Amino acid sequence: MEQIGQMLLAANTQWVLIGTLLLGLASGILGSFALLRKQSLIGDAVAHAALPGICIGFMLTGERSLIILLIGATVTGLIAAYCIQYIASASILKEDTAICLILSTFFGVGIVLLTKVQQMPSGNKSGLDSFIFGQAAGMVSSDVKLMAGAAALLLMVTIIFFKEFKLITFDAEFAKGLGLPVSALNFLFMTLLVAVVVIGIQAVGVILMAALLITPAISARYWTNSLSKLVIISGIFGAISGVIGTLISSLDRGIPTGPFIVVTATIIFFISILFAPARGIITLKIKRRMTNQKLLREQGQVK
């Protein structure tokens, strides 16, 4: 406890916690829409597709500039996302097949490029391997401020377009009939989804970022049937996962952040699936037993 208290007093740790809190919040909110739109796996493909963009950004500049790396990750992430949509709409392949194809191809290219980077004179000091599983504790204040600012911007845009996203998620044809630019809104949502994955890969990693995107949303689904409440609860679960995972990984600089954030999110999921008031397995069994006992009492079989 004393070690955690000392960490919380450090300015950089405070920034990291704010950054992962906002990241978890943004991931949970956008993940809710991705879950309802059945686009959960696209986040996984985008996260893996970001790796070659990161490597290309480093190879072009020769330095570990987070802005350049994130720009590269965004470019390849967007290319992957729109390749998936194009393949699914213009060929006989289904979306899940297209996702597997793009994910494996881009990630394979990324691993090859990462090997090339490590063979460069300055490659062994690049630290790009931290993008695989994430390392929030190793981020400097400027990196964290950039991540926190980007996450806050994504939250703001999502809140502004909440009604439009809600409408195109449940009834795109009706939205089109109202005159809404459905294609442009879909493009905006996909861009936001790619952006939240990209800004999170340094903290959570390319392999596990998809879990932070979708696990809080799945957990929240057990607590409510209302979209507004689903988005809020999912955001809270994501924020809690980000903060707790970061605190645990900060105990040792060599501990990756991503696995602990995902483990925290998974624990919240199991609590939800077991004890959620409306749909929890144990909660439903207790309610069913109480109902049976009430019926038996009414029938005079139980005193």
ChimeraX commands (.cxc) that place a marker at each C-alpha (Angstrom):
marker #1 position 0.00,0.00,0.00 radius 0.5
marker #1 position 2.86,2.34,0.82 radius 0.5
marker #1 position 4.40,1.71,-2.61 radius 0.5
marker #1 position 1.10,2.47,-4.33 radius 0.5
marker #1 position 0.75,5.66,-2.28 radius 0.5
marker #1 position 4.20,6.81,-3.36 radius 0.5
marker #1 position 3.36,6.07,-7.00 radius 0.5
marker #1 position 0.15,8.08,-6.81 radius 0.5
marker #1 position 2.14,11.10,-5.63 radius 0.5
marker #1 position 4.34,10.97,-8.74 radius 0.5
marker #1 position 3.20,13.41,-11.43 radius 0.5
marker #1 position 3.87,11.01,-14.32 radius 0.5
marker #1 position 1.87,8.22,-12.64 radius 0.5
marker #1 position -1.04,10.60,-12.18 radius 0.5
marker #1 position -0.94,11.45,-15.88 radius 0.5
marker #1 position -0.76,7.78,-16.81 radius 0.5
marker #1 position -3.81,7.02,-14.64 radius 0.5
marker #1 position -5.75,9.90,-16.21 radius 0.5
marker #1 position -4.74,8.67,-19.65 radius 0.5
marker #1 position -5.76,5.04,-19.09 radius 0.5
marker #1 position -8.96,6.16,-17.35 radius 0.5
marker #1 position -9.97,8.24,-20.38 radius 0.5
marker #1 position -8.84,5.46,-22.71 radius 0.5
marker #1 position -10.94,2.88,-20.86 radius 0.5
marker #1 position -13.90,5.26,-20.84 radius 0.5
marker #1 position -13.64,5.92,-24.59 radius 0.5
marker #1 position -13.08,2.23,-25.37 radius 0.5
marker #1 position -16.11,1.18,-23.33 radius 0.5
marker #1 position -18.39,3.75,-24.96 radius 0.5
marker #1 position -17.33,3.05,-28.54 radius 0.5
marker #1 position -17.20,-0.67,-27.81 radius 0.5
marker #1 position -20.90,-0.54,-26.91 radius 0.5
marker #1 position -21.78,0.64,-30.40 radius 0.5
marker #1 position -19.35,-1.83,-31.96 radius 0.5
marker #1 position -21.02,-4.66,-30.03 radius 0.5
marker #1 position -24.52,-3.66,-31.11 radius 0.5
marker #1 position -23.39,-3.14,-34.72 radius 0.5
marker #1 position -21.75,-6.60,-34.65 radius 0.5
marker #1 position -18.36,-5.08,-35.49 radius 0.5
marker #1 position -16.49,-6.25,-32.41 radius 0.5
marker #1 position -13.84,-8.20,-34.30 radius 0.5
marker #1 position -13.02,-5.24,-36.54 radius 0.5
marker #1 position -11.35,-3.64,-33.51 radius 0.5
marker #1 position -9.15,-6.71,-33.15 radius 0.5
marker #1 position -8.15,-6.55,-36.81 radius 0.5
marker #1 position -7.42,-2.82,-36.60 radius 0.5
marker #1 position -5.27,-3.30,-33.50 radius 0.5
marker #1 position -3.14,-5.93,-35.23 radius 0.5
marker #1 position -3.03,-3.89,-38.43 radius 0.5
marker #1 position -1.59,-0.93,-36.53 radius 0.5
marker #1 position 1.75,-2.71,-35.99 radius 0.5
marker #1 position 3.10,-2.31,-39.55 radius 0.5
marker #1 position 2.16,1.38,-39.48 radius 0.5
marker #1 position 4.11,1.85,-36.25 radius 0.5
marker #1 position 7.16,0.12,-37.71 radius 0.5
marker #1 position 6.98,2.09,-40.96 radius 0.5
marker #1 position 6.73,5.34,-38.99 radius 0.5
marker #1 position 9.90,4.47,-37.08 radius 0.5
marker #1 position 11.76,3.33,-40.18 radius 0.5
marker #1 position 10.95,6.59,-42.00 radius 0.5
marker #1 position 12.00,8.89,-39.16 radius 0.5
marker #1 position 14.56,6.79,-37.28 radius 0.5
marker #1 position 13.19,7.97,-33.94 radius 0.5
marker #1 position 10.43,6.99,-31.54 radius 0.5
marker #1 position 8.13,9.97,-31.99 radius 0.5
marker #1 position 4.71,8.96,-30.66 radius 0.5
marker #1 position 2.84,11.31,-33.01 radius 0.5
marker #1 position 4.55,9.84,-36.09 radius 0.5
marker #1 position 4.02,6.28,-34.85 radius 0.5
marker #1 position 0.34,6.92,-34.18 radius 0.5
marker #1 position -0.12,8.52,-37.60 radius 0.5
marker #1 position 1.40,5.42,-39.19 radius 0.5
marker #1 position -0.80,3.17,-37.04 radius 0.5
marker #1 position -3.89,5.18,-37.97 radius 0.5
marker #1 position -3.17,4.95,-41.69 radius 0.5
marker #1 position -2.70,1.17,-41.72 radius 0.5
marker #1 position -5.59,0.71,-39.27 radius 0.5
marker #1 position -7.97,2.65,-41.53 radius 0.5
marker #1 position -6.73,0.75,-44.58 radius 0.5
marker #1 position -7.39,-2.55,-42.78 radius 0.5
marker #1 position -10.87,-1.48,-41.64 radius 0.5
marker #1 position -11.99,-0.38,-45.08 radius 0.5
marker #1 position -10.39,-3.41,-46.75 radius 0.5
marker #1 position -12.54,-5.61,-44.50 radius 0.5
marker #1 position -15.69,-3.72,-45.43 radius 0.5
marker #1 position -14.82,-3.74,-49.14 radius 0.5
marker #1 position -14.02,-7.47,-49.21 radius 0.5
marker #1 position -17.24,-8.30,-47.32 radius 0.5
marker #1 position -19.41,-6.17,-49.64 radius 0.5
marker #1 position -17.73,-6.81,-53.00 radius 0.5
marker #1 position -16.93,-10.53,-52.78 radius 0.5
marker #1 position -18.52,-13.79,-51.72 radius 0.5
marker #1 position -16.46,-13.81,-48.52 radius 0.5
marker #1 position -18.25,-13.11,-45.27 radius 0.5
marker #1 position -17.08,-10.42,-42.86 radius 0.5
marker #1 position -15.55,-12.84,-40.35 radius 0.5
marker #1 position -13.46,-14.41,-43.13 radius 0.5
marker #1 position -12.36,-10.97,-44.33 radius 0.5
marker #1 position -11.38,-10.02,-40.76 radius 0.5
marker #1 position -9.25,-13.15,-40.34 radius 0.5
marker #1 position -7.58,-12.54,-43.71 radius 0.5
marker #1 position -6.75,-8.88,-43.05 radius 0.5
marker #1 position -5.74,-9.45,-39.42 radius 0.5
marker #1 position -3.27,-12.24,-40.20 radius 0.5
marker #1 position -1.84,-10.47,-43.25 radius 0.5
marker #1 position -1.25,-7.11,-41.59 radius 0.5
marker #1 position 0.06,-8.60,-38.35 radius 0.5
marker #1 position 2.42,-10.87,-40.29 radius 0.5
marker #1 position 3.77,-7.86,-42.19 radius 0.5
marker #1 position 4.09,-6.01,-38.88 radius 0.5
marker #1 position 6.18,-8.79,-37.30 radius 0.5
marker #1 position 8.46,-8.85,-40.35 radius 0.5
marker #1 position 8.92,-5.07,-40.17 radius 0.5
marker #1 position 9.49,-5.21,-36.41 radius 0.5
marker #1 position 12.28,-7.72,-37.01 radius 0.5
marker #1 position 13.80,-5.36,-39.58 radius 0.5
marker #1 position 13.56,-2.45,-37.12 radius 0.5
marker #1 position 15.38,-4.41,-34.42 radius 0.5
marker #1 position 18.19,-5.09,-36.91 radius 0.5
marker #1 position 18.67,-1.35,-37.50 radius 0.5
marker #1 position 21.52,0.39,-35.60 radius 0.5
marker #1 position 19.03,2.25,-33.41 radius 0.5
marker #1 position 16.39,-0.45,-33.53 radius 0.5
marker #1 position 17.32,-2.19,-30.31 radius 0.5
marker #1 position 16.54,1.06,-28.47 radius 0.5
marker #1 position 13.30,1.79,-30.28 radius 0.5
marker #1 position 11.10,0.14,-27.66 radius 0.5
marker #1 position 8.57,-0.82,-30.33 radius 0.5
marker #1 position 8.18,-4.29,-28.83 radius 0.5
marker #1 position 6.31,-2.61,-25.96 radius 0.5
marker #1 position 3.46,-2.03,-28.40 radius 0.5
marker #1 position 2.81,-5.79,-28.48 radius 0.5
marker #1 position 1.48,-6.07,-24.90 radius 0.5
marker #1 position 1.52,-2.41,-23.85 radius 0.5
marker #1 position 3.65,-0.61,-21.28 radius 0.5
marker #1 position 1.88,2.38,-19.76 radius 0.5
marker #1 position 4.42,2.70,-16.95 radius 0.5
marker #1 position 7.16,3.37,-19.49 radius 0.5
marker #1 position 5.34,6.27,-21.16 radius 0.5
marker #1 position 6.66,9.80,-20.68 radius 0.5
marker #1 position 4.37,12.68,-19.75 radius 0.5
marker #1 position 4.15,14.03,-23.31 radius 0.5
marker #1 position 2.99,10.61,-24.58 radius 0.5
marker #1 position 0.36,10.35,-21.86 radius 0.5
marker #1 position -0.91,13.88,-22.45 radius 0.5
marker #1 position -1.29,13.12,-26.15 radius 0.5
marker #1 position -3.18,9.88,-25.39 radius 0.5
marker #1 position -5.40,11.56,-22.79 radius 0.5
marker #1 position -6.18,14.50,-25.08 radius 0.5
marker #1 position -7.03,12.21,-28.00 radius 0.5
marker #1 position -9.26,10.05,-25.79 radius 0.5
marker #1 position -11.07,13.14,-24.47 radius 0.5
marker #1 position -11.61,14.36,-28.06 radius 0.5
marker #1 position -13.05,10.98,-29.08 radius 0.5
marker #1 position -15.42,11.09,-26.11 radius 0.5
marker #1 position -16.55,14.57,-27.07 radius 0.5
marker #1 position -17.25,13.61,-30.70 radius 0.5
marker #1 position -19.12,10.48,-29.61 radius 0.5
marker #1 position -21.31,12.47,-27.23 radius 0.5
marker #1 position -22.07,15.06,-29.95 radius 0.5
marker #1 position -23.13,12.38,-32.45 radius 0.5
marker #1 position -24.73,10.03,-29.89 radius 0.5
marker #1 position -28.27,10.32,-31.29 radius 0.5
marker #1 position -27.07,9.79,-34.87 radius 0.5
marker #1 position -24.99,6.76,-33.92 radius 0.5
marker #1 position -27.94,5.35,-31.98 radius 0.5
marker #1 position -30.23,5.74,-34.99 radius 0.5
marker #1 position -27.92,4.19,-37.59 radius 0.5
marker #1 position -27.11,1.34,-35.21 radius 0.5
marker #1 position -30.72,0.22,-34.80 radius 0.5
marker #1 position -32.39,1.39,-38.03 radius 0.5
marker #1 position -30.09,2.65,-40.78 radius 0.5
marker #1 position -32.90,2.68,-43.35 radius 0.5
marker #1 position -35.05,4.92,-41.17 radius 0.5
marker #1 position -32.07,7.22,-40.64 radius 0.5
marker #1 position -31.56,7.38,-44.39 radius 0.5
marker #1 position -35.24,8.22,-44.82 radius 0.5
marker #1 position -34.83,11.14,-42.40 radius 0.5
marker #1 position -32.09,12.50,-44.64 radius 0.5
marker #1 position -29.15,11.65,-42.41 radius 0.5
marker #1 position -25.83,11.03,-44.19 radius 0.5
marker #1 position -25.63,7.38,-43.17 radius 0.5
marker #1 position -22.47,6.63,-45.19 radius 0.5
marker #1 position -20.66,9.63,-43.70 radius 0.5
marker #1 position -21.77,8.67,-40.18 radius 0.5
marker #1 position -20.58,5.09,-40.72 radius 0.5
marker #1 position -17.26,6.47,-41.93 radius 0.5
marker #1 position -17.06,8.72,-38.85 radius 0.5
marker #1 position -17.81,5.84,-36.49 radius 0.5
marker #1 position -15.25,3.58,-38.14 radius 0.5
marker #1 position -12.67,6.37,-37.89 radius 0.5
marker #1 position -13.42,6.84,-34.18 radius 0.5
marker #1 position -13.14,3.09,-33.65 radius 0.5
marker #1 position -9.75,3.01,-35.37 radius 0.5
marker #1 position -8.62,6.08,-33.43 radius 0.5
marker #1 position -9.45,4.65,-30.01 radius 0.5
marker #1 position -7.63,1.42,-30.89 radius 0.5
marker #1 position -4.60,3.34,-32.12 radius 0.5
marker #1 position -4.26,5.60,-29.09 radius 0.5
marker #1 position -4.63,2.62,-26.78 radius 0.5
marker #1 position -2.04,0.29,-28.25 radius 0.5
marker #1 position 0.88,1.84,-26.38 radius 0.5
marker #1 position -0.86,1.28,-23.06 radius 0.5
marker #1 position -2.68,-2.00,-23.77 radius 0.5
marker #1 position -0.85,-3.43,-26.79 radius 0.5
marker #1 position -1.93,-4.50,-30.27 radius 0.5
marker #1 position -2.81,-8.03,-29.17 radius 0.5
marker #1 position -5.08,-7.15,-26.25 radius 0.5
marker #1 position -6.56,-3.78,-27.26 radius 0.5
marker #1 position -9.62,-5.45,-28.76 radius 0.5
marker #1 position -10.40,-6.97,-25.34 radius 0.5
marker #1 position -10.52,-3.51,-23.73 radius 0.5
marker #1 position -12.78,-2.39,-26.55 radius 0.5
marker #1 position -15.37,-5.14,-26.23 radius 0.5
marker #1 position -15.20,-6.77,-22.76 radius 0.5
marker #1 position -16.62,-3.76,-20.84 radius 0.5
marker #1 position -19.49,-3.56,-23.34 radius 0.5
marker #1 position -20.31,-7.26,-22.96 radius 0.5
marker #1 position -20.21,-6.89,-19.17 radius 0.5
marker #1 position -22.50,-3.85,-19.26 radius 0.5
marker #1 position -24.99,-5.73,-21.45 radius 0.5
marker #1 position -25.86,-7.92,-18.45 radius 0.5
marker #1 position -26.85,-4.89,-16.37 radius 0.5
marker #1 position -29.29,-3.06,-18.65 radius 0.5
marker #1 position -31.41,-3.07,-21.81 radius 0.5
marker #1 position -31.16,0.70,-22.27 radius 0.5
marker #1 position -28.57,1.97,-24.75 radius 0.5
marker #1 position -27.84,5.12,-22.74 radius 0.5
marker #1 position -27.25,3.12,-19.56 radius 0.5
marker #1 position -25.28,0.50,-21.50 radius 0.5
marker #1 position -22.90,3.15,-22.82 radius 0.5
marker #1 position -22.44,4.72,-19.37 radius 0.5
marker #1 position -21.90,1.41,-17.54 radius 0.5
marker #1 position -19.54,0.15,-20.26 radius 0.5
marker #1 position -17.52,3.36,-20.03 radius 0.5
marker #1 position -17.28,3.03,-16.25 radius 0.5
marker #1 position -16.18,-0.60,-16.49 radius 0.5
marker #1 position -13.55,0.35,-19.07 radius 0.5
marker #1 position -12.25,3.19,-16.91 radius 0.5
marker #1 position -12.01,0.94,-13.83 radius 0.5
marker #1 position -10.15,-1.72,-15.83 radius 0.5
marker #1 position -7.69,0.86,-17.17 radius 0.5
marker #1 position -6.93,2.37,-13.78 radius 0.5
marker #1 position -6.57,-0.91,-11.84 radius 0.5
marker #1 position -4.48,-2.54,-14.59 radius 0.5
marker #1 position -2.20,0.49,-14.74 radius 0.5
marker #1 position -1.71,0.56,-10.97 radius 0.5
marker #1 position -0.72,-3.11,-10.91 radius 0.5
marker #1 position 1.68,-2.76,-13.86 radius 0.5
marker #1 position 3.25,0.35,-12.30 radius 0.5
marker #1 position 4.53,-1.72,-9.39 radius 0.5
marker #1 position 7.35,-2.90,-11.65 radius 0.5
marker #1 position 8.54,-1.13,-14.80 radius 0.5
marker #1 position 9.01,-4.46,-16.59 radius 0.5
marker #1 position 5.40,-5.59,-16.15 radius 0.5
marker #1 position 3.26,-5.13,-19.28 radius 0.5
marker #1 position 0.07,-3.12,-18.76 radius 0.5
marker #1 position -2.25,-4.76,-21.28 radius 0.5
marker #1 position -2.63,-8.18,-19.62 radius 0.5
marker #1 position -3.55,-6.68,-16.24 radius 0.5
marker #1 position -6.09,-4.29,-17.78 radius 0.5
marker #1 position -7.67,-7.20,-19.66 radius 0.5
marker #1 position -7.63,-9.45,-16.56 radius 0.5
marker #1 position -9.40,-6.70,-14.60 radius 0.5
marker #1 position -11.99,-6.30,-17.36 radius 0.5
marker #1 position -12.48,-10.08,-17.42 radius 0.5
marker #1 position -13.03,-10.22,-13.65 radius 0.5
marker #1 position -15.70,-7.52,-14.03 radius 0.5
marker #1 position -17.25,-9.62,-16.80 radius 0.5
marker #1 position -17.47,-12.72,-14.60 radius 0.5
marker #1 position -18.97,-10.68,-11.77 radius 0.5
marker #1 position -21.54,-9.33,-14.23 radius 0.5
marker #1 position -22.43,-12.71,-15.73 radius 0.5
marker #1 position -22.90,-14.17,-12.24 radius 0.5
marker #1 position -24.41,-11.35,-10.17 radius 0.5
marker #1 position -25.97,-8.76,-12.50 radius 0.5
marker #1 position -29.46,-7.91,-11.10 radius 0.5
marker #1 position -31.46,-8.71,-14.24 radius 0.5
marker #1 position -29.44,-11.42,-16.04 radius 0.5
marker #1 position -26.82,-12.77,-13.65 radius 0.5
marker #1 position -26.78,-16.57,-13.49 radius 0.5
marker #1 position -26.71,-16.75,-9.69 radius 0.5
marker #1 position -29.18,-13.87,-9.39 radius 0.5
marker #1 position -31.64,-15.62,-11.71 radius 0.5
marker #1 position -31.33,-18.88,-9.75 radius 0.5
marker #1 position -32.02,-17.06,-6.49 radius 0.5
marker #1 position -35.01,-15.27,-8.00 radius 0.5
marker #1 position -36.33,-18.54,-9.48 radius 0.5
marker #1 position -35.98,-20.32,-6.13 radius 0.5
marker #1 position -37.73,-17.48,-4.30 radius 0.5
marker #1 position -40.54,-17.52,-6.88 radius 0.5
marker #1 position -40.96,-21.30,-6.53 radius 0.5
marker #1 position -41.07,-21.02,-2.76 radius 0.5
marker #1 position -43.65,-18.24,-3.00 radius 0.5
marker #1 position -45.84,-20.35,-5.31 radius 0.5
marker #1 position -45.58,-23.34,-3.00 radius 0.5
marker #1 position -46.52,-21.19,0.00 radius 0.5
marker #1 position -49.52,-19.85,-1.88 radius 0.5
marker #1 position -50.56,-23.41,-2.65 radius 0.5
marker #1 position -50.23,-24.34,1.00 radius 0.5
marker #1 position -47.39,-26.82,0.48 radius 0.5
marker #1 position -44.80,-24.82,2.42 radius 0.5
marker #1 position -45.41,-23.09,5.72 radius 0.5
marker link #1:1,2 radius 0.2
marker link #1:2,3 radius 0.2
marker link #1:3,4 radius 0.2
marker link #1:4,5 radius 0.2
marker link #1:5,6 radius 0.2
marker link #1:6,7 radius 0.2
marker link #1:7,8 radius 0.2
marker link #1:8,9 radius 0.2
marker link #1:9,10 radius 0.2
marker link #1:10,11 radius 0.2
marker link #1:11,12 radius 0.2
marker link #1:12,13 radius 0.2
marker link #1:13,14 radius 0.2
marker link #1:14,15 radius 0.2
marker link #1:15,16 radius 0.2
marker link #1:16,17 radius 0.2
marker link #1:17,18 radius 0.2
marker link #1:18,19 radius 0.2
marker link #1:19,20 radius 0.2
marker link #1:20,21 radius 0.2
marker link #1:21,22 radius 0.2
marker link #1:22,23 radius 0.2
marker link #1:23,24 radius 0.2
marker link #1:24,25 radius 0.2
marker link #1:25,26 radius 0.2
marker link #1:26,27 radius 0.2
marker link #1:27,28 radius 0.2
marker link #1:28,29 radius 0.2
marker link #1:29,30 radius 0.2
marker link #1:30,31 radius 0.2
marker link #1:31,32 radius 0.2
marker link #1:32,33 radius 0.2
marker link #1:33,34 radius 0.2
marker link #1:34,35 radius 0.2
marker link #1:35,36 radius 0.2
marker link #1:36,37 radius 0.2
marker link #1:37,38 radius 0.2
marker link #1:38,39 radius 0.2
marker link #1:39,40 radius 0.2
marker link #1:40,41 radius 0.2
marker link #1:41,42 radius 0.2
marker link #1:42,43 radius 0.2
marker link #1:43,44 radius 0.2
marker link #1:44,45 radius 0.2
marker link #1:45,46 radius 0.2
marker link #1:46,47 radius 0.2
marker link #1:47,48 radius 0.2
marker link #1:48,49 radius 0.2
marker link #1:49,50 radius 0.2
marker link #1:50,51 radius 0.2
marker link #1:51,52 radius 0.2
marker link #1:52,53 radius 0.2
marker link #1:53,54 radius 0.2
marker link #1:54,55 radius 0.2
marker link #1:55,56 radius 0.2
marker link #1:56,57 radius 0.2
marker link #1:57,58 radius 0.2
marker link #1:58,59 radius 0.2
marker link #1:59,60 radius 0.2
marker link #1:60,61 radius 0.2
marker link #1:61,62 radius 0.2
marker link #1:62,63 radius 0.2
marker link #1:63,64 radius 0.2
marker link #1:64,65 radius 0.2
marker link #1:65,66 radius 0.2
marker link #1:66,67 radius 0.2
marker link #1:67,68 radius 0.2
marker link #1:68,69 radius 0.2
marker link #1:69,70 radius 0.2
marker link #1:70,71 radius 0.2
marker link #1:71,72 radius 0.2
marker link #1:72,73 radius 0.2
marker link #1:73,74 radius 0.2
marker link #1:74,75 radius 0.2
marker link #1:75,76 radius 0.2
marker link #1:76,77 radius 0.2
marker link #1:77,78 radius 0.2
marker link #1:78,79 radius 0.2
marker link #1:79,80 radius 0.2
marker link #1:80,81 radius 0.2
marker link #1:81,82 radius 0.2
marker link #1:82,83 radius 0.2
marker link #1:83,84 radius 0.2
marker link #1:84,85 radius 0.2
marker link #1:85,86 radius 0.2
marker link #1:86,87 radius 0.2
marker link #1:87,88 radius 0.2
marker link #1:88,89 radius 0.2
marker link #1:89,90 radius 0.2
marker link #1:90,91 radius 0.2
marker link #1:91,92 radius 0.2
marker link #1:92,93 radius 0.2
marker link #1:93,94 radius 0.2
marker link #1:94,95 radius 0.2
marker link #1:95,96 radius 0.2
marker link #1:96,97 radius 0.2
marker link #1:97,98 radius 0.2
marker link #1:98,99 radius 0.2
marker link #1:99,100 radius 0.2
marker link #1:100,101 radius 0.2
marker link #1:101,102 radius 0.2
marker link #1:102,103 radius 0.2
marker link #1:103,104 radius 0.2
marker link #1:104,105 radius 0.2
marker link #1:105,106 radius 0.2
marker link #1:106,107 radius 0.2
marker link #1:107,108 radius 0.2
marker link #1:108,109 radius 0.2
marker link #1:109,110 radius 0.2
marker link #1:110,111 radius 0.2
marker link #1:111,112 radius 0.2
marker link #1:112,113 radius 0.2
marker link #1:113,114 radius 0.2
marker link #1:114,115 radius 0.2
marker link #1:115,116 radius 0.2
marker link #1:116,117 radius 0.2
marker link #1:117,118 radius 0.2
marker link #1:118,119 radius 0.2
marker link #1:119,120 radius 0.2
marker link #1:120,121 radius 0.2
marker link #1:121,122 radius 0.2
marker link #1:122,123 radius 0.2
marker link #1:123,124 radius 0.2
marker link #1:124,125 radius 0.2
marker link #1:125,126 radius 0.2
marker link #1:126,127 radius 0.2
marker link #1:127,128 radius 0.2
marker link #1:128,129 radius 0.2
marker link #1:129,130 radius 0.2
marker link #1:130,131 radius 0.2
marker link #1:131,132 radius 0.2
marker link #1:132,133 radius 0.2
marker link #1:133,134 radius 0.2
marker link #1:134,135 radius 0.2
marker link #1:135,136 radius 0.2
marker link #1:136,137 radius 0.2
marker link #1:137,138 radius 0.2
marker link #1:138,139 radius 0.2
marker link #1:139,140 radius 0.2
marker link #1:140,141 radius 0.2
marker link #1:141,142 radius 0.2
marker link #1:142,143 radius 0.2
marker link #1:143,144 radius 0.2
marker link #1:144,145 radius 0.2
marker link #1:145,146 radius 0.2
marker link #1:146,147 radius 0.2
marker link #1:147,148 radius 0.2
marker link #1:148,149 radius 0.2
marker link #1:149,150 radius 0.2
marker link #1:150,151 radius 0.2
marker link #1:151,152 radius 0.2
marker link #1:152,153 radius 0.2
marker link #1:153,154 radius 0.2
marker link #1:154,155 radius 0.2
marker link #1:155,156 radius 0.2
marker link #1:156,157 radius 0.2
marker link #1:157,158 radius 0.2
marker link #1:158,159 radius 0.2
marker link #1:159,160 radius 0.2
marker link #1:160,161 radius 0.2
marker link #1:161,162 radius 0.2
marker link #1:162,163 radius 0.2
marker link #1:163,164 radius 0.2
marker link #1:164,165 radius 0.2
marker link #1:165,166 radius 0.2
marker link #1:166,167 radius 0.2
marker link #1:167,168 radius 0.2
marker link #1:168,169 radius 0.2
marker link #1:169,170 radius 0.2
marker link #1:170,171 radius 0.2
marker link #1:171,172 radius 0.2
marker link #1:172,173 radius 0.2
marker link #1:173,174 radius 0.2
marker link #1:174,175 radius 0.2
marker link #1:175,176 radius 0.2
marker link #1:176,177 radius 0.2
marker link #1:177,178 radius 0.2
marker link #1:178,179 radius 0.2
marker link #1:179,180 radius 0.2
marker link #1:180,181 radius 0.2
marker link #1:181,182 radius 0.2
marker link #1:182,183 radius 0.2
marker link #1:183,184 radius 0.2
marker link #1:184,185 radius 0.2
marker link #1:185,186 radius 0.2
marker link #1:186,187 radius 0.2
marker link #1:187,188 radius 0.2
marker link #1:188,189 radius 0.2
marker link #1:189,190 radius 0.2
marker link #1:190,191 radius 0.2
marker link #1:191,192 radius 0.2
marker link #1:192,193 radius 0.2
marker link #1:193,194 radius 0.2
marker link #1:194,195 radius 0.2
marker link #1:195,196 radius 0.2
marker link #1:196,197 radius 0.2
marker link #1:197,198 radius 0.2
marker link #1:198,199 radius 0.2
marker link #1:199,200 radius 0.2
marker link #1:200,201 radius 0.2
marker link #1:201,202 radius 0.2
marker link #1:202,203 radius 0.2
marker link #1:203,204 radius 0.2
marker link #1:204,205 radius 0.2
marker link #1:205,206 radius 0.2
marker link #1:206,207 radius 0.2
marker link #1:207,208 radius 0.2
marker link #1:208,209 radius 0.2
marker link #1:209,210 radius 0.2
marker link #1:210,211 radius 0.2
marker link #1:211,212 radius 0.2
marker link #1:212,213 radius 0.2
marker link #1:213,214 radius 0.2
marker link #1:214,215 radius 0.2
marker link #1:215,216 radius 0.2
marker link #1:216,217 radius 0.2
marker link #1:217,218 radius 0.2
marker link #1:218,219 radius 0.2
marker link #1:219,220 radius 0.2
marker link #1:220,221 radius 0.2
marker link #1:221,222 radius 0.2
marker link #1:222,223 radius 0.2
marker link #1:223,224 radius 0.2
marker link #1:224,225 radius 0.2
marker link #1:225,226 radius 0.2
marker link #1:226,227 radius 0.2
marker link #1:227,228 radius 0.2
marker link #1:228,229 radius 0.2
marker link #1:229,230 radius 0.2
marker link #1:230,231 radius 0.2
marker link #1:231,232 radius 0.2
marker link #1:232,233 radius 0.2
marker link #1:233,234 radius 0.2
marker link #1:234,235 radius 0.2
marker link #1:235,236 radius 0.2
marker link #1:236,237 radius 0.2
marker link #1:237,238 radius 0.2
marker link #1:238,239 radius 0.2
marker link #1:239,240 radius 0.2
marker link #1:240,241 radius 0.2
marker link #1:241,242 radius 0.2
marker link #1:242,243 radius 0.2
marker link #1:243,244 radius 0.2
marker link #1:244,245 radius 0.2
marker link #1:245,246 radius 0.2
marker link #1:246,247 radius 0.2
marker link #1:247,248 radius 0.2
marker link #1:248,249 radius 0.2
marker link #1:249,250 radius 0.2
marker link #1:250,251 radius 0.2
marker link #1:251,252 radius 0.2
marker link #1:252,253 radius 0.2
marker link #1:253,254 radius 0.2
marker link #1:254,255 radius 0.2
marker link #1:255,256 radius 0.2
marker link #1:256,257 radius 0.2
marker link #1:257,258 radius 0.2
marker link #1:258,259 radius 0.2
marker link #1:259,260 radius 0.2
marker link #1:260,261 radius 0.2
marker link #1:261,262 radius 0.2
marker link #1:262,263 radius 0.2
marker link #1:263,264 radius 0.2
marker link #1:264,265 radius 0.2
marker link #1:265,266 radius 0.2
marker link #1:266,267 radius 0.2
marker link #1:267,268 radius 0.2
marker link #1:268,269 radius 0.2
marker link #1:269,270 radius 0.2
marker link #1:270,271 radius 0.2
marker link #1:271,272 radius 0.2
marker link #1:272,273 radius 0.2
marker link #1:273,274 radius 0.2
marker link #1:274,275 radius 0.2
marker link #1:275,276 radius 0.2
marker link #1:276,277 radius 0.2
marker link #1:277,278 radius 0.2
marker link #1:278,279 radius 0.2
marker link #1:279,280 radius 0.2
marker link #1:280,281 radius 0.2
marker link #1:281,282 radius 0.2
marker link #1:282,283 radius 0.2
marker link #1:283,284 radius 0.2
marker link #1:284,285 radius 0.2
marker link #1:285,286 radius 0.2
marker link #1:286,287 radius 0.2
marker link #1:287,288 radius 0.2
marker link #1:288,289 radius 0.2
marker link #1:289,290 radius 0.2
marker link #1:290,291 radius 0.2
marker link #1:291,292 radius 0.2
marker link #1:292,293 radius 0.2
marker link #1:293,294 radius 0.2
marker link #1:294,295 radius 0.2
marker link #1:295,296 radius 0.2
marker link #1:296,297 radius 0.2
marker link #1:297,298 radius 0.2
marker link #1:298,299 radius 0.2
marker link #1:299,300 radius 0.2
marker link #1:300,301 radius 0.2
marker link #1:301,302 radius 0.2
marker link #1:302,303 radius 0.2
view
